[in-house]
Each structure stands twice: as C-alpha cells, then as structure tokens.
Amino acid sequence: MGLHLRRDPGVVGDLLRRPNPNSVRTAPPKMMTRNFDSKTVESFGQEWARFDQTTLSDDEGARHFKQYFSNFPWHLLPPGGGVGADVGCGSGRWAKFVAPRAERLCLVDASSEALEVAKRNLASFHNIEFYKADVGEIPFAPASLDFAYSLGVLHHVPDTEAGIRTIASTLKPGAPLLLYLYYAFDNRPAWYRALWRASDAIRRVISRLPARAKFAVAEVVAALIYWPLARTGRFLDKLGCLPESWPLAFYRSCPFYLMRTDALDRFGTPLEKRFTRAQIEGMLLRAGLGQVRFSETPPFWCAVGIKAKAVEPVATLS
C-alpha cells in the first residue's frame, strides 16, 4: 500500500505534482539518525486505536484546537496556506482543522496504527498526504515547508532537541514552527511539583503493564482522579474562586472521553520528558528559530519560533 518515494530529497515537490491522499508513504532510505522509542510508538498506536477521537463533537475539537494554536501566526503563511507538516499526527485531530487552511498538509507518524486511524478520520480531505517516519527521518527537503507543528510529541522521543533541529531544517526562511512540550511545572509552586513527582513514579509502573491492564488502570485513574478534580475545578470556577494551581483544572470543561484519553496518555506512555520555558526557548533558538513566543494560557508550554532568514552579505567599497 502506498506510493514509492523517489530517493532524492525533493519529496514535497514530488508530492505536489502527484497527490495521492489514500497512500501511506514510507520515508526513503537516507543517512539519518532514528529518533524514536519503539515501546512508546507502540503505546501511542494502541492509544489512538482505542481512542480515535471520533466521539468528540466538532465544537469540542475546535475549542481544543484554539487552545493549542492560540499563538500560531497564520498571517505568515503564503496565499492558499502553502505546504505544511504535522509531525506526530496521531489520530489527525489537529489536521482536521489545519487542512482547510493549507494548500497541502503532510502527516507524519512513526506508528502504522496511528496513521490508519488518521486516514479514516480525514478521508474527506483531498489535500493530505501520510508518511510513516519518525522525527529523525522526516522525508522533506531542506527549506521546503511553509509551516510545521508538532504537538505533544517531542517530549516522547529520546532526543527532543535533535527532533526540533530536524523539523526546523525543513522550514523555509520566515516559516513558523509550533510546538507543544510538557512543562516542568516551572510556573507552579513546590507542592505541585512534588505531586507530579509522585504521579510520575506511578506512571513508570503503569506504563510497563500489558496493554489490557494498562487500559484498565488508566480508566480507574480517569474516573477516580481526573473526573473528581476537574469537575470540582469547574464548580469552583463558577463560584469565582478557582485557585490558579488547582490540579487538572485544564479539564474542568472537558468531556470524560478526553479525560480517559489523556489519562492513558499520561500514565501509559513509557518515555516522557518535561522542559522549562527557558529550556524550550533555548532549543528553538539553537535550531535557528527566532522571535520565540509562548502562550500564556494552558496548556503549557505552547511555543512558536520563526525560521531565521538568511543574512545577505553587505556590499563594501574596496
């Protein structure tokens, strides 16, 4: 299944000439460094097969899209939206809202299961291509993309900074990259960080369980921890007295389905990393991305960097 890719690096140009939205392409052989954890890829494939997001309403999906893309500079895209990439597309939940704004959208994921879910969810779109590849081997030519985004992905790979550099290398000068990376609770009090450390110890145990057991435990976590804390947060919010650091307040208006999805995501994933705002900014700058901006509202941290434009040499008088 899928078209054979040419071995030269001009994949995006080839893609625009011969679109085939029903194919899943495999990254061509290149001298690249693989950047994925096989158990984590398998875990997310299972997650998206179980929670394919089809039961979420369009309004709910749009609300979450606005939260994650709140600081994305749409005005920087060329007329028609240009060519973009969704790196680590999962179920395709973000692509559903980005594809109508783009000339062409390339969905990349290391999981075959996730790509099959995304294909089903996005079957009505004709400007989408699917690529099976990890972030270390994304098959796009340097400086070929008009934009890219990677939400909730690069904190699950062995070398996050290398992943950022790889994506940045595919962007044209002036093109934006939107990232969502788990925050290190650097804007939270000490007790909140201690609570996370305890929950992370539990994650390390749950993530090693067989799939069925992991699913079952995640359901219990969603029912006994996520739902009570989130709904209490909603009640306090209505009273106008919601503490800023209330745990899981982000989910106070979310459907239980999303809590179940994210409980599995949070506690069932073998590899997870967290970063401070300063660390994320540093990685973006070192990857050649400037004008870094962070969203000041949850989820944290959503950051945008703009690919630096080449500096033209200044003529001098001899």
Backbone torsions as a table, in degrees:
resi	resn	phi	psi	omega
1	MET	NA	132.1	175.7
2	GLY	110.0	158.1	179.6
3	LEU	-83.2	151.1	174.7
4	HIS	-81.4	130.6	179.5
5	LEU	-84.9	143.8	171.9
6	ARG	-64.8	155.9	-177.9
7	ARG	-85.4	-7.7	176.6
8	ASP	-81.7	164.2	-172.3
9	PRO	-79.5	-2.3	-174.5
10	GLY	-84.0	52.9	-173.9
11	VAL	-65.2	-39.7	-177.2
12	VAL	-64.8	-41.0	176.9
13	GLY	-61.0	-42.7	177.7
14	ASP	-63.9	-39.6	-179.9
15	LEU	-60.4	-42.5	-177.8
16	LEU	-69.0	-28.9	-179.1
17	ARG	-81.1	-31.8	-173.8
18	ARG	-131.2	66.7	-178.1
19	PRO	-66.8	139.1	176.0
20	ASN	-146.8	86.3	-172.5
21	PRO	-67.0	-9.9	-178.3
22	ASN	-94.0	0.1	-177.7
23	SER	-99.9	154.4	170.0
24	VAL	-115.6	117.3	-177.4
25	ARG	-94.6	147.3	176.7
26	THR	-103.6	139.3	-178.9
27	ALA	-57.1	136.0	179.6
28	PRO	-68.9	156.9	178.4
29	PRO	-62.5	124.8	177.7
30	LYS	-143.7	163.0	176.0
31	MET	-83.1	79.0	-178.7
32	MET	-126.1	162.3	178.2
33	THR	-96.4	124.3	177.6
34	ARG	-67.4	139.9	-175.8
35	ASN	-138.6	73.0	177.3
36	PHE	-157.3	160.3	175.0
37	ASP	-111.5	117.8	-171.1
38	SER	-60.8	-37.5	179.8
39	LYS	-68.5	-35.7	178.4
40	THR	-69.8	-40.2	176.5
41	VAL	-61.3	-44.2	178.3
42	GLU	-62.3	-42.0	-179.2
43	SER	-62.0	-42.8	179.7
44	PHE	-71.4	-33.0	174.0
45	GLY	-59.8	-42.6	177.6
46	GLN	-66.2	-39.8	-179.5
47	GLU	-61.8	-47.7	-177.0
48	TRP	-72.0	-27.8	174.7
49	ALA	-68.7	-33.6	-179.7
50	ARG	-81.6	-41.6	-179.3
51	PHE	-119.2	83.8	-174.3
52	ASP	-83.8	2.8	174.7
53	GLN	71.8	7.7	-178.5
54	THR	-72.7	-19.2	-179.8
55	THR	-85.1	-9.8	176.2
56	LEU	-74.4	137.1	178.7
57	SER	-70.1	158.7	177.0
58	ASP	-61.3	-37.4	180.0
59	ASP	-64.2	-41.8	179.5
60	GLU	-66.6	-42.5	177.8
61	GLY	-61.8	-42.0	180.0
62	ALA	-65.5	-36.5	179.4
63	ARG	-63.1	-43.3	179.9
64	HIS	-71.5	-35.3	176.5
65	PHE	-59.1	-44.1	-179.5
66	LYS	-64.8	-33.9	179.2
67	GLN	-65.6	-43.7	-176.6
68	TYR	-79.1	-30.5	-177.1
69	PHE	-102.7	18.9	-173.2
70	SER	-60.8	-29.0	-178.6
71	ASN	-112.8	19.5	179.2
72	PHE	-77.0	130.2	-175.1
73	PRO	-85.7	77.9	-178.4
74	TRP	-57.8	-29.0	-176.4
75	HIS	-67.1	-15.1	179.4
76	LEU	-83.1	-10.9	-179.1
77	LEU	-75.9	150.4	179.4
78	PRO	-71.1	166.9	176.1
79	PRO	-53.8	133.7	-176.7
80	GLY	88.3	-9.4	176.5
81	GLY	95.2	-20.5	178.2
82	GLY	70.2	-166.0	-178.5
83	VAL	-105.6	126.7	-179.4
84	GLY	-130.2	171.2	-179.7
85	ALA	-131.7	137.7	172.8
86	ASP	-107.0	101.9	-173.4
87	VAL	-94.4	110.9	-173.0
88	GLY	86.3	57.5	-168.2
89	CYS	-71.3	-22.3	-178.2
90	GLY	57.3	-127.1	-177.5
91	SER	-78.8	-6.5	-176.9
92	GLY	85.4	18.1	-174.0
93	ARG	-66.7	-29.9	177.2
94	TRP	-83.8	-36.6	-178.7
95	ALA	-60.6	-29.0	178.7
96	LYS	-56.4	-32.5	-177.4
97	PHE	-100.5	-19.3	179.6
98	VAL	-86.9	-38.4	-175.5
99	ALA	-53.9	-41.6	178.6
100	PRO	-63.1	-16.2	-178.3
101	ARG	-99.1	-2.7	-173.3
102	ALA	-119.2	153.2	172.6
103	GLU	-70.3	-41.6	178.3
104	ARG	-152.7	140.5	-178.2
105	LEU	-127.4	126.2	-178.5
106	CYS	-102.5	117.4	-180.0
107	LEU	-99.1	125.2	-176.5
108	VAL	-120.0	133.5	173.6
109	ASP	-155.0	148.7	179.5
110	ALA	-83.8	-10.0	-176.4
111	SER	-103.0	122.9	175.8
112	SER	-64.2	-37.9	179.2
113	GLU	-61.6	-45.4	179.4
114	ALA	-61.7	-42.5	-179.2
115	LEU	-64.0	-36.6	177.5
116	GLU	-65.1	-39.7	176.7
117	VAL	-64.0	-46.2	-179.9
118	ALA	-61.5	-40.4	178.4
119	LYS	-59.7	-43.8	179.1
120	ARG	-64.6	-45.2	-176.2
121	ASN	-67.0	-26.4	-174.0
122	LEU	-114.0	23.0	-175.1
123	ALA	-61.5	-22.8	-177.3
124	SER	-81.7	-8.7	-179.3
125	PHE	-93.5	143.4	-179.2
126	HIS	-117.4	12.0	178.7
127	ASN	-120.4	28.2	-177.7
128	ILE	-119.7	138.7	173.0
129	GLU	-122.2	149.0	-177.1
130	PHE	-117.2	135.3	-179.2
131	TYR	-130.0	128.0	174.2
132	LYS	-91.6	105.9	-178.3
133	ALA	-165.0	152.5	173.6
134	ASP	-92.5	174.1	-172.6
135	VAL	-67.4	-16.2	178.0
136	GLY	-83.8	-9.0	-176.1
137	GLU	-134.7	27.9	-179.7
138	ILE	-59.6	129.4	-165.1
139	PRO	-91.6	54.3	179.8
140	PHE	-121.8	143.6	-178.7
141	ALA	-66.5	152.1	175.3
142	PRO	-57.3	140.8	176.6
143	ALA	54.4	44.1	-177.5
144	SER	-114.3	-13.3	-175.3
145	LEU	-104.6	145.1	178.3
146	ASP	-87.2	-18.2	175.7
147	PHE	-169.0	163.8	174.8
148	ALA	-154.7	157.7	173.2
149	TYR	-147.8	150.7	179.0
150	SER	-147.5	105.0	-171.5
151	LEU	-111.3	118.1	176.6
152	GLY	69.6	30.9	-174.0
153	VAL	-119.4	-51.5	-168.3
154	LEU	-73.0	-10.3	171.4
155	HIS	-83.8	2.2	177.5
156	HIS	-113.4	15.1	178.2
157	VAL	-115.5	157.5	-176.4
158	PRO	-61.3	-39.5	-176.8
159	ASP	-125.0	91.9	-176.5
160	THR	-62.9	-45.6	-177.4
161	GLU	-64.4	-38.5	176.8
162	ALA	-63.2	-37.0	177.0
163	GLY	-62.7	-42.1	177.7
164	ILE	-62.5	-44.0	179.7
165	ARG	-61.6	-40.8	-179.2
166	THR	-62.9	-46.6	179.3
167	ILE	-64.5	-44.2	-178.5
168	ALA	-59.7	-34.0	-178.4
169	SER	-66.0	-21.6	-179.1
170	THR	-87.9	-6.0	-176.0
171	LEU	-87.1	144.1	171.5
172	LYS	-71.7	154.9	173.2
173	PRO	-55.8	132.2	-178.9
174	GLY	87.7	-1.0	-179.0
175	ALA	-86.0	143.2	-178.6
176	PRO	-91.1	149.9	171.1
177	LEU	-124.0	125.3	176.0
178	LEU	-104.8	128.2	177.6
179	LEU	-122.5	145.2	163.8
180	TYR	-123.3	117.9	177.2
181	LEU	-122.7	139.6	177.8
182	TYR	-54.7	132.2	178.3
183	TYR	-82.4	156.3	-178.7
184	ALA	-93.5	24.7	179.7
185	PHE	57.4	32.2	-178.9
186	ASP	-70.5	-13.8	175.5
187	ASN	-108.5	23.5	-179.8
188	ARG	-122.8	158.8	-179.6
189	PRO	-72.1	168.8	-175.8
190	ALA	-60.3	-39.4	-178.1
191	TRP	-63.8	-32.3	-179.8
192	TYR	-68.3	-41.9	178.5
193	ARG	-66.6	-35.3	177.1
194	ALA	-66.0	-38.6	176.9
195	LEU	-61.9	-40.7	177.8
196	TRP	-64.3	-42.8	-179.4
197	ARG	-58.7	-38.2	177.3
198	ALA	-66.3	-43.2	179.7
199	SER	-67.1	-32.2	179.6
200	ASP	-69.2	-34.2	175.6
201	ALA	-62.7	-38.4	177.1
202	ILE	-66.9	-40.6	178.5
203	ARG	-57.6	-42.1	-177.4
204	ARG	-61.3	-28.7	177.3
205	VAL	-80.8	-50.0	-177.0
206	ILE	-61.7	-39.2	-175.8
207	SER	-66.2	-16.8	178.5
208	ARG	-89.8	-6.2	-177.7
209	LEU	-71.9	156.9	170.8
210	PRO	-58.8	156.4	-172.1
211	ALA	-52.8	-48.3	-176.4
212	ARG	-63.4	-42.3	179.5
213	ALA	-66.5	-39.5	178.8
214	LYS	-63.2	-43.4	177.4
215	PHE	-59.4	-44.7	-177.1
216	ALA	-64.3	-44.9	179.9
217	VAL	-64.7	-40.0	178.8
218	ALA	-62.7	-36.1	177.2
219	GLU	-63.9	-40.0	178.6
220	VAL	-65.5	-43.0	178.3
221	VAL	-60.3	-43.6	179.8
222	ALA	-62.8	-41.4	-175.9
223	ALA	-75.8	-37.7	-171.8
224	LEU	-100.3	-14.8	-179.6
225	ILE	-120.6	-57.7	-177.2
226	TYR	-60.9	-53.9	-173.5
227	TRP	-62.9	-49.8	-179.4
228	PRO	-61.4	-43.6	-179.0
229	LEU	-68.0	-41.2	-179.2
230	ALA	-65.6	-45.4	-177.6
231	ARG	-71.6	-32.9	173.3
232	THR	-64.1	-40.2	176.2
233	GLY	-60.5	-39.3	178.6
234	ARG	-65.5	-40.2	178.9
235	PHE	-63.0	-45.3	179.2
236	LEU	-65.1	-35.3	178.9
237	ASP	-64.3	-40.6	178.2
238	LYS	-65.2	-30.9	178.0
239	LEU	-80.5	-9.6	-179.4
240	GLY	78.6	22.0	-177.4
241	CYS	-132.4	34.8	179.0
242	LEU	-75.8	119.0	177.6
243	PRO	-63.1	144.9	-176.7
244	GLU	-60.3	-33.5	-176.2
245	SER	-102.5	26.0	178.7
246	TRP	-63.0	125.8	-178.4
247	PRO	-61.5	135.5	176.7
248	LEU	62.3	23.5	177.8
249	ALA	-62.1	-25.6	178.8
250	PHE	-57.2	-28.8	-175.4
251	TYR	-93.9	8.4	-170.9
252	ARG	-61.4	-28.0	179.1
253	SER	-110.6	9.5	-176.6
254	CYS	-85.6	149.8	173.6
255	PRO	-69.0	156.4	-178.6
256	PHE	-60.9	-30.5	178.5
257	TYR	-56.8	-43.5	-179.8
258	LEU	-68.8	-35.3	175.8
259	MET	-64.2	-40.2	177.9
260	ARG	-63.7	-42.6	178.3
261	THR	-60.2	-49.0	-174.2
262	ASP	-75.9	-25.8	173.7
263	ALA	-65.2	-40.3	176.3
264	LEU	-67.7	-41.1	177.6
265	ASP	-60.1	-47.2	-174.4
266	ARG	-71.8	-42.4	-173.2
267	PHE	-102.6	-11.0	-177.1
268	GLY	-102.3	-2.5	-174.6
269	THR	-91.3	124.3	-176.8
270	PRO	-65.4	-39.4	-176.0
271	LEU	-114.6	121.6	178.8
272	GLU	-143.1	136.0	175.8
273	LYS	-129.6	159.5	179.0
274	ARG	-135.0	150.4	-173.2
275	PHE	-136.8	147.0	173.0
276	THR	-80.1	164.7	176.9
277	ARG	-58.4	-42.4	-179.6
278	ALA	-64.5	-39.4	178.8
279	GLN	-64.1	-41.3	-179.9
280	ILE	-66.0	-44.5	178.7
281	GLU	-60.2	-41.9	179.3
282	GLY	-62.2	-42.4	179.3
283	MET	-64.6	-39.8	178.7
284	LEU	-65.2	-44.4	-179.7
285	LEU	-64.0	-41.9	-179.6
286	ARG	-68.1	-21.1	177.8
287	ALA	-85.9	3.3	178.8
288	GLY	88.1	21.9	179.3
289	LEU	-109.5	130.0	-179.2
290	GLY	-117.5	-170.7	179.5
291	GLN	49.8	44.4	-174.9
292	VAL	-69.4	129.6	178.8
293	ARG	-130.6	139.2	178.7
294	PHE	-111.4	144.5	170.2
295	SER	-73.4	136.6	-178.0
296	GLU	-94.0	5.9	177.7
297	THR	-122.6	156.1	179.6
298	PRO	-60.2	152.2	4.6
299	PRO	-81.7	151.1	178.8
300	PHE	-105.4	139.4	-8.0
301	TRP	-107.8	130.2	170.0
302	CYS	-101.2	123.2	-175.5
303	ALA	-134.0	144.9	176.1
304	VAL	-120.0	134.1	172.5
305	GLY	-126.5	149.1	-178.3
306	ILE	-109.8	128.8	179.8
307	LYS	-61.6	126.8	-176.9
308	ALA	-64.6	141.6	176.7
309	LYS	-84.0	146.6	-179.5
310	ALA	-63.6	138.1	178.8
311	VAL	-84.7	121.0	-179.6
312	GLU	-76.2	140.0	179.7
313	PRO	-64.1	141.9	-179.5
314	VAL	-88.6	127.5	179.5
315	ALA	-69.8	137.5	178.1
316	THR	-123.5	152.1	177.4
317	LEU	-82.7	131.8	179.2
318	SER	-90.4	NA	NA
